[in-house]
Amino acid sequence: MLVTFKCHAAPDVTMLENLAQYLLGIIGKRLGARGVITHDELDTAIGKLEAAIAIDKKDRAEHEGHFHEGEEGREHHELQPGLAQRAFPFLDMLRAAKKEDNDIVWGI
């Protein structure tokens, strides 16, 4: 199922339900049929998401190149997109909403 986040300050952001649930969990919200991230919650939400992205980047950098070490025939392993790539449109929306003092809603 798809979830679409809406805000007057930015284009709509649509993502799969599992990613929406994960990102909302990071910022301390639950994915319901409808929801809102108020402009008062944006500073905290942005900070939590940026911190999670920084941790993910650090972990990925530490593990990069170690996949399948020592396995013959496995010279290169392509990593899946990291949290930064998957969360960027949502983070961009959070920042735009904060800049224009807007709320973000979904399920409406």
ABEGO torsion letter per residue (X at the ends): XBBBBBBAABBBBBBBAAAAAAAAAAAGBBBBABBBBBAAAAAAAAAAAAAAAAAAAAAAAAABGABGBGBBGBABBBBBBBAAAAAAAAAAAAAAAAAAGBBBBBGX
